[in-house]
Amino acid sequence: MKIFYFDTSALNHLLDSKQCDCLSNFHDENIFFFISVFTVAEIASTQDVSRRISLLQLAKKMSHNYRP
């Protein structure tokens, strides 16, 4: 299994990318996208409410509902 760690800057970049839907819908049983508690804490401190919600939704989707 390959594990990829997505930090807050990676999620921000992905959210702004035209490829976001394609990448966030990617599913492979041999690949796991890890979102840490630190990433969630940084996202939670995002000032823009709609951006914060979008980032949290993306993190949840990318990690297949994994909760650190």
SULRAZI-V515122 format. One record per helix or strand. SS is the DSSP state (h for helix, s for strand). FROM is the first residue (numbers start at 1). TO is the last residue. Records with the same first field share a line. If there is no record, write none. Layout:
# SULRAZI-V515122
SS: FROM-TO + FROM-TO
This chain:
# SULRAZI-V515122
s: 2-5 + 31-34
h: 8-16 + 20-24 + 37-44 + 49-62
